[in-house]
Amino acid sequence: MKKRDYQSGGVSFWDLLIIVLIGVLAYFLYIRGHLDKYLPEEYASATAAAAREAANAPSEPTNAEVQPINLGTLERRYWPRQIQLRRSLEFPVMTGGQQTGSMTAPAGAIFDVAEIRAKEVVIKNGGSLETVAAGDTDVLERAYTLKRIGAPELKSEAH
């Protein structure tokens, strides 16, 4: 085995590997903010600043952000596949074309969307379609989220 000659500038593979591993370890400690207590504030990691900003940012869209969406002109690709009821609603139960009773859907119940109109949402309730006021559902928030992230819902049915 050949002895290393440091005076001629030779560095072995293992020396380079150790230097790279130390650099990677220091990088991850810096990114995770573990070194921030040892650094002046202007050199502190961006992660700590991002965490402070995220704590101050609202996690859900506010009503002011959601309201500009006009459901009547919303493109179908931004229709949510499902909606959730905000309050309990009563639906008629039909048998043979006649009402035989009623069913109460609790707040939080999730239904598939059949159609979205200007101020109403048509939902699939078993084998029938029911019309619900848009304000009684979370359709605005879901549509806003789909439009904001630019990822339309995939519809299994052609409309």
N, C-alpha and C positions, 0 to 999 in steps of 0.2 A: 504494500500500500504506500502510495506516495504521500510524503509529508507536505502540508500546505506551506506556501511561501507568501506570507502576508506583505513582505517588503516589496514584492513585485506587483502587488495589487490583485492577487488572485483571491476570489471569493467562491466558496463552495456552494453547491446546491442547497445544502442544509442551512447555511448561513442566510441565504436569500429566503428560504422557506420560513425561517424563524422571524425574519424582519417583516415579511408579508403578513404572517399570522398576528404579530404584535400590532401592525397597522390595522388589520381587520377588527381585532378586538377593541382597539381604541376608537375606531369609527363607530362601532355598535354602541359602545358606552356613551359616546358623544350624542348619537342620534336618540337614544333612549333617555337622555337627560341626566345620566348618572354623574357626569363630570361638571354639571352646571354650578354646583356649589363651590367648585375650585376656580371657576372662570369669572372674569369681570362681566357685568351684565351685558355689555355690547357684544361679547363673544359667546354668550349663552346660546344653546342650540335653538334652532327654529321650532323644534318640537314643543318646547315649553311655551313659546309664544303662540303657537297654533292651538295648544290646549287651552290657554287663556281665552283666545278668540272663540273657540268652540263652546266654551262654558257660557259665554255671553250671547251667542247666537241662538235664535229660536230654533227648536228642533222640528216643529211642525209649521206649515204655512199658516199665516194669520188670515183672518177674514178679508183684510184689505188686499192681500195677495191673491186670494182665491176668487173674489168677486168679479174681476174683469172677464172671466170666461163666460161666453154666451152659449148656453147649452143648445139653443136652436140652430146655431151655425157651427157647432163643434164637429170636426171631421170624424168619421166613424172609426178611423184607426186610433183615435184617442179615447174612444168609449171604454170605460172599464168593463171587464167581463162580469164582475159581481159588484154589488153594493151592500152596505150594511144599514139597517134601520136605526134611526136615532131615538125613536119612540115606538111604543107598541101600537100596532094597527090591527083593525079587524077587517077580515076579508070574508065575502060570502062564499058558502060552499054550494056548488051547483050540481044537481043530478038530473039528467034528462032535460036540461034547459030550464029547470026551475030551482029556485033557492030552497035548500033543505036545511040550512043552518048557517053557522058562521064559525070562523077560525080566527083566533087571536095570535098574531105573530109578535113575539116579545121584542123589546128594544135590543139591538145587537144581532138580530137574526140576519143571515146573509142570504141574498137571492141573486140568481143569474139575471143579467140585463137582456131584455129583448129589443128595446128601442129607447132612445132619449129624445124628448121633445123640448120645447123652449123652457117650460117650467115643470115638466113632469117626467117621470121615468116609468117605463112599462117593464114590469118584472115578470119572470116566470114563476108561477106558484103552483107547483104540481103540474097538472095538465092544462092549466088555464093561465091567462095573462091578466095581470092586475095593474092598474094605473095608480101611481103614488106620487105625491107632491115631491119635487126635488129637494125641498127644504127638510123633509122628513128622512132624508138619506144622506150619506156621505159622498154622493156622486160628484159634487163640485171639487172636493179635496182630492178624490181619486183621479179625476180628469186633469186637474191642475198638476198633480204629481207626474202623470204620464206625459203631459205636454212639456213640463219643465225638464224632465230627464231625456226627453226625445226618444223614448222607447215605447212605441205603441204596443198595446195589448195584442196578443195573437188571438184572433177569433177562430173558433173551430167551425163556425158556420158562415156561409157567404150571406151578406145582407143585400 
